[in-house]
Amino acid sequence: MSLFDILYPRTCPFCGRYISDRQIREEHIEWLCVDCWKHLPRTEQDILRDNSTEETLTDGRSEIKQAMRLEKAAAYLFFEKEHPIQWVIHRMKYRDQPMLGFWLARQALLDWRNETFFEDLDLIVPMPLHPKRLRERGYNQAEYIALGISELTGIPVDTTHVLRVRNTPKQARQTGDERKTNVANAFAVVHPEELKDKHILVVDDLITTGETMRSCLKAMKRIKGARFSVFALCKA
């Protein structure tokens, strides 16, 4: 054990156990202990069409899905309050640990490596933060999730065309109707002609009611001929 490990031990954000260098070398797991990694609340939505994430975004209606130009949507993990996954997401978003998102996104690809969810994609767009929120937080956790996917797939990440133009209040304590009003017209697309006919994967950390994602996809419909898929780290 190095002096650095003694002074700054790496601990599992789920259970608080120490993660040894040996575990990292042998298991290739850097952020969770082996037991917690095995028991992640996986959704298996990569092989489930019409899953709960798609249903949330489309109200379970095929005509809405077609109007959204939505090809597919899936979340890697289920999110529950008071479950350890809540503390992991909190650390990723608010405690300066965005690499948790990067690592968990990579784990999704490794878990889904025999499936085709990430095939036939031209571009990855992380859910944008408003510039003020970005300055306050110092990073966009969705961008780290996108980079984790990009590292294993080679699909480029784009952060320049889709912008958050309204600094909306946080959604967490709002009702469904309040969330919808809150994020209305919150996004804009610049130079949409540069993304014409592309299949774009939009990624975010958490989908609850789906209002933020729907608002973003609505703005992105300005892109002629584009098709969209959605990946979320967690689905509430």
N, C-alpha and C positions, 0 to 999 in steps of 0.2 A: 504494500500500500504506500502510495506516495504521500509526501507532506501535504500537497495540495488536497488530496482526498481526505486527509485527517482534518484539515482546517475547513474544507468546503465539501463535505460528503454529498454525493449524488443520491437523492432519495426519490422513491416512487411517489408521484403526485396523487396516486390513488390511495395507497395504504401507509406511506411514510417509511417503508423499509429501505435500507441501504442497498444501492445497486453497485455491485463490485465490478472492477475492471475485467475480471474473469468472465462474469456473465455477459458483459458487452462483447468480449472477444468470441465467446463460444455460441451465444444465442443471437448475436447481432441485434440486440434490443438495447437501445440507449436511454429511453425515457421512462419505461415502466419496468417493474419487476416481472419475472417470468409468470408468476401466478396471476397477476392482474392482467398481463397481456393475453393470457389464455382465456380470461373471463371477461374480456371487453364485450359490451352489449351489442354485438354485431347484428345488422339487420338482414343481411343476405339479399338486399334489394337489387344487387347487380344482375341477378338472374330472375327477378320478379318484376314483370311489367304490371302496370296498373297497381303499383304498390302504394303505400300510404303517402309517400312524398309526392308522387304524381297526382294522387287523388286530392291532396291538399292544394296543389297548384291549379288544378283544373276542375275542382268540385266533382271529380269522377265522371266528367262528361267529355265524350270524344270530340264533340263539335268545338268545345272551348280549347281543348288540346290542339286541334287543327288550326284554330284561329290564332293561337299563340305561336304556331309553328314549332311546337315543342316535340322533339323526337323522343326523348327519354329523360327520366329524372330518378335519382337515387341518393340515399344517404348511407354513410358507412356504419354509423352507430346510432342507437337510440339514446335520447337524452331524457333524464328524469331528475327532478329536483330532489335534493338530499341524497342522491346517488353520487359516488365518487366522480363520475363523469362530469358532474356540475362543477366540481372544484378544478378539474383539469381545464375545462373551457374557460373558467374564470381566470385561472393562471395565464392561459394563452392570451386572453383579451386584455386583461387589466394589470397583470403582475409581471410584465416585461418578459414573457416566455413564449414568444411567437414560434420558436422552433418546435414546440409541441405540435402545432398545426402542420408544419412541414413533415415531421416524423409520422404523425398519424395518417396524413395523406399518402405517404409512401407505403405505409402498412396496408392501406386500402388496396393499393395496386398489387401488392404482394399477395394479399388474401384473394384478390379477384384475378390473378394472373392467367387463369385458364378461361376467362370470360372475354367478352368483346365490348364491354361498356365503353372503354376509352379508344376504341378504333373509329376510324372515319371522322376524326376531328381535325379542324384546321387551326384552331386558336383557343386559348384559355383566357377568359376575362374574369379576374377576381371582382367580387362585389366592391365597388369603390366607397371610400370614406370621403366625407366632406373635408376640404383642406384644413378647416379649423380643428375638426376632430382628429385628423391625421397629425397635426402639429402637437396637439395635447397628448396623444397616445405615443407618438413617435414611430409608429409602424401600422400597417394594415394587416391584420391577422389573415384575412382572406388571400392576400398576396402570397403569404408563406405557404398556405394550403395549395395554391396554384403552382408555386415553384416546386413543391414536393411531387406533384403529379408530373410536371414538366421534366423533372430530373430523370424519371424512369421511362417516360414516353417520347421525349424529344419534341413534344408539341409546344410551340412558343407561347409565352405569356404576354398579353397586351394590357397595358395600364394607361393608355393615352387616349383611346377613343370613347370610352364610356366614363362619364363624370357624374359625381353627386353634386348637384347645384344648389340644393337646399339643405341646411344644417338642421335636420329634424331632431326633435327630442327622442330619447331612447324609447324603444317599443315595449320594454319588459313589463311595465305595469299598466299598459293600456288595454282596453277592450278591443274586440275585433273591428268594430266600426271606427274606433279612434285610431287604430293602426292604419286602416285603409286611408283615412283622411290625412293622417300624419305624413305618409310617404307619397301622396299624390303629387305627380310632377316633380319628384325629387331628383330625377336623373335626366341626363341629356347625352346625345351622341354627337361627336364632332367628326367631320369628314366621313360620314357613313358610306360614301361611295368606295372608300378604300377597303371595306369589308364585304362588298357585294358578293353574294352567292356562297359565303363561307358557312361552315358548320362550326358553331361557337359553343364551347362549354363554359357556362357561367358557374362560378364556385362561391360558396359562402360557408361560414362556420356552423350556423344553426338555422333551421327552418322550423318555425312554430306555426303561425297562421298562414305563412306564405305571402303576406302582403308586400313585404319589401322586395322579394324576388319577382312577384308579378309586376310591380311598378317598374322595376328595372327592365324586365322583358318587354313591357309595353313600350318603353322608350326605344328599345333596340329594334322594334319592328320597323323603324325608319330605314334600316339596312335592307336594301332590296335583295330579294332572293335568299336571304340568310335563314338558316335553320338553327335551332337552339337545343342544347341539352343542359341539364342541371346536375351538379354534384354538391352535396352538403356533407360536412363532416358529421353532423348530428341532425336527427329529426326528433322533435318533441312529440 
